Amino acid sequence: MTNLEFLSQRFSASKLTTPGPNTAQLDAILAVGARAPDHGALQPWQFVVMTGQGLERLGEIFAQAATLNGHDMAKITKCRQMPLRAPMVITVIAKTVKHVKVPWLEQVQSAGCALFSMQQAALAQGFSGIWRTGDLSQDKYVREQLGLNEQDEIVGFLYLGTDQNDKPISKTIDLDKHVTLWQ
Ligand SMILES: Cc1cc2nc3c(=O)[nH]c(=O)nc-3n(C[C@H](O)[C@H](O)[C@H](O)COP(=O)(O)O)c2cc1C
């Protein structure tokens, strides 16, 4: 497969199992993430890599958030199990600062690019993944537990592992609807 084919055939996978990336593979993924475009060289991101008990810890945070929000036991249990849907989750936090030239949005976008680059780096090594957010990424308790300041954002939870399905969700892409040529 050419590089272009690799990029144009990318797809996400939600049914993920072991194996996940090993230490060397993870290091490569993180190094790619840290090469994200970054106005002002602020490196406005934090990557929290969760495996094993780290996934359970995130699940407990999600469950506690659901409890505090008054959800029923079924929903609380579901939230507790969410991070266990993959052998690895990289939580990407945009750690933003006030900057005279680089607005908040650009810093958050940069962290988003880092997340997507890491998904690509995982795919390039034979893994699969999915970028997830949901209500919990905006939740006050979850934000506190992950150490966010007021101006920070959880840009997403990157679930990584081995695809159990190994085929993309079929979708039609009509580029003409999205592309305008000025010539
Ligand atoms: C910012 C962002 C947040 C997302 N959050 C979720 C999510 O919480 N749950 C989910 O199932 N998909 C979520 N997605 C979509 C998936 O990552 C994925 O793109 C989608 O399932 C389409 O699959 P594809 O990437 O193969 O086209 C999100 C995507 C983005 C860019």
The ligand as an ORCA input file, in Angstrom:
! r2SCAN-3c Opt
* xyz 0 1
  C     -13.941     15.366     18.064
  C     -14.539     14.014     17.775
  C     -15.256     13.369     18.749
  C     -15.844     12.124     18.525
  N     -16.518     11.496     19.520
  C     -17.057     10.280     19.293
  C     -17.716      9.584     20.330
  O     -17.813     10.045     21.470
  N     -18.250      8.377     20.056
  C     -18.157      7.819     18.798
  O     -18.656      6.716     18.600
  N     -17.515      8.464     17.797
  C     -16.968      9.661     18.015
  N     -16.310     10.315     17.006
  C     -16.303      9.732     15.642
  C     -15.279      8.617     15.476
  O     -14.003      9.003     15.940
  C     -15.158      8.208     13.991
  O     -14.605      9.251     13.256
  C     -16.498      7.840     13.412
  O     -16.946      6.648     14.032
  C     -16.449      7.616     11.890
  O     -15.572      6.610     11.569
  P     -14.391      6.839     10.525
  O     -13.328      7.609     11.270
  O     -13.986      5.454     10.133
  O     -14.947      7.613      9.392
  C     -15.698     11.535     17.239
  C     -14.939     12.183     16.253
  C     -14.364     13.418     16.508
  C     -13.545     14.078     15.441
*
